[in-house]
Amino acid sequence: MAFADPSSGTNTGSLPANPCNHRPGKVILVGAGPGDPDLLTVRAVRLISDADVVVYDRLIHPGVLALANPSAEKIYMGKPQGHHARQEEIHVLLVEKARQGKTVVRLKGGDPFLFGRGGEEVEYLAEHGIPFEVVPGVSSCLSAPLSAGIAVTHRESSSSVVIVTGHSADGHEDRVDWEAVARIGTSVFLMGVHNVETIAHKLIAAGRSPATPAAMIQMAYCDGERVVTGTLESIAAEVRRANIEPPATLVVGEVVRLRERLKQLVVLHAMQKEVEV
């Protein structure tokens, strides 16, 4: 998705109008996927390598940053978990760099428009007349379960999936319709490690069975990947016992059983091959 506003003189907020008559540069929001550089899109790799400036978040893999041109300016704008005060700084920085005539890649983990505040950033760019583009990325809502051997939909288990932010479970601006979520076959929660107990309680209170299978996947496709499984009733204790830390993805639903089924099939196949030999 790309937009270019010819009226680059738009001035909103505290930024000065573009001091130059030439057209501004461009800001490209690029999804960096779940972490592994091999899971970047081909377009993302090209844009990162061509960028004059790379503005990146906390969870961007060093191998992704290594794709940038050595002469590119790399600016870390990561926010500690739960702290969002830097977002306005990021908005201003993107506009400033673009008005210097530079091509700016804004690297965001996963997909820019899924719980990444990418929508807010492109709104700000549009308000200030900055041309922008958005390049999708592989989100952990799908890739993390896949890495753990869990299909979020399965003909025999689930024909629907819902993606929910785990942050809202802490009671601050909780806009989640928990009864609606509890009725969906598969629920995927991002950023919910520290609220896993609350999430489980709210799903059970909304009608989901405490025996519903659940899994937490930490650091999907990275060296620190770990998976813990349990039920809605036990998953919080399992996560604590394993000392699971963010980033991690919670999957709730009958599809979690597929993980054990696949492991059993792999073992069975290996045993059959040994017998044949």
URCOR-V95890 format. One record per helix or strand. SS is the DSSP state (2 for helix, 1 for strand). FROM is the first residue (numbers start at 0). TO is the last residue. If there is no record, write none. Layout:
ss=SS from=FROM to=TO
ss=SS from=FROM to=TO
This chain:
ss=1 from=1 to=2
ss=1 from=25 to=30
ss=1 from=32 to=32
ss=2 from=36 to=38
ss=2 from=41 to=49
ss=1 from=52 to=55
ss=2 from=61 to=64
ss=1 from=72 to=75
ss=2 from=86 to=98
ss=1 from=102 to=107
ss=1 from=109 to=109
ss=2 from=117 to=126
ss=1 from=130 to=134
ss=2 from=139 to=146
ss=1 from=153 to=153
ss=1 from=157 to=157
ss=1 from=160 to=164
ss=2 from=165 to=169
ss=2 from=177 to=182
ss=1 from=185 to=189
ss=2 from=192 to=204
ss=1 from=212 to=217
ss=1 from=225 to=230
ss=2 from=234 to=240
ss=1 from=247 to=251
ss=2 from=253 to=275
